[in-house]
């Protein structure tokens, strides 16, 4: 065990660090991502513009939407972002659900 003194903003702390013999602990592998739903050919893909959490899904498969309709509410950095339809169409492939965590570029739905 080694002892160190650490100065943080003018306050001195004494800490002790114990050396562990053997292999270092290994982090558990990340869980595999769920497979994305197959996108219909020729459809307009709607993807997440940034990482975040889906707070609301305002559409269902087969629903007709118009350009500018709010499809999803995405929470990112404590802000709610509206994901709108880029064109008129019908929701042909819904690939996410309320509460899902998404990364930038994740397919949310396909409009045909």
Rosetta blueprint (number, residue, H / E / L):
1 X L
2 X E
3 X E
4 X E
5 X E
6 X E
7 X E
8 X E
9 X L
10 X L
11 X E
12 X E
13 X E
14 X E
15 X E
16 X E
17 X E
18 X L
19 X L
20 X L
21 X L
22 X L
23 X L
24 X L
25 X L
26 X L
27 X L
28 X L
29 X L
30 X L
31 X L
32 X L
33 X L
34 X L
35 X L
36 X L
37 X L
38 X L
39 X L
40 X L
41 X L
42 X L
43 X L
44 X E
45 X E
46 X E
47 X E
48 X L
49 X L
50 X L
51 X L
52 X E
53 X E
54 X E
55 X E
56 X E
57 X E
58 X L
59 X L
60 X L
61 X L
62 X L
63 X L
64 X E
65 X E
66 X L
67 X L
68 X L
69 X L
70 X E
71 X E
72 X E
73 X E
74 X E
75 X E
76 X E
77 X L
78 X L
79 X E
80 X E
81 X E
82 X E
83 X E
84 X E
85 X L
86 X L
87 X L
88 X L
89 X E
90 X E
91 X E
92 X E
93 X E
94 X E
95 X L
96 X L
97 X L
98 X L
99 X L
100 X L
101 X E
102 X E
103 X L
104 X L
105 X L
106 X L
107 X E
108 X E
109 X E
110 X E
111 X E
112 X L
